[in-house]
């Protein structure tokens, strides 16, 4: 019998695509069940990057994108914690879920690692938009199935 996979989910309070935060997390869970029907997932919702220090996960979906003005310091702290966890957990797949999150992630990564060669993580994939959807699910499948 296959091992259950623990999937942590963290989304901002603004939601996405007309969905509120809870709706977005429901959507993420449904997509993973749809793409991987033979895998039993244990979903851990509202897991900040700092929660990953105490709670191990196999997969981590992160969407902290189009937040409201005035959240700059909070956003920077969250992305710094995310980058730290990506480096500390090479066996966890980190999935950046939106184009805004990808943009913020890449900006914080440039600040954390000015040298291009220092900012290469093998355990990060991006789901930026509809044009990246197929590529995202293929990459996720390769990681999850160990291919």
C-alpha positions, 0 to 999 in steps of 0.5 A: 500500500502506498504511503499517504502524502501530506500536502500543506496549503497556504494561501493569502486572505484575499483568495484568487479567481473570485474565490475566498481563501477557504474556497481556494484551498478547497479548489487546490485539494480538489485539483490534487484529488482529480490529478492523482486519484490513486494517492491518499492525501492528508491536507494540512491547511493554513500552514505558513512557511514557519509551520513547516519547521514543526510539521513535515510535509511531502508537498507544499502549495503556496499562494501569497500573491495579490495582497492588499497595500500595507502588507509589504513587511509581512509579505517579505517575512513570509517569503523569506521564511518560504525560501529558508524552508525550501533550502532546508527541506530538499525532499519536499516539493514546493509549488508556487501556485500563482503568477503574483506569488511567482513574481514575489518569490523571484524578487525575494530570491534575487535579494536573498541570493544575488549570485544567479548560481546560488538561487537554483532549487530543484524542489520548486515548481510554478503554476502561474496561469493557464498557459503553465497548467500542463507543465505544472501538473507534469512536473508535480506528477514526476515528483510525486510518482518518483519518476 
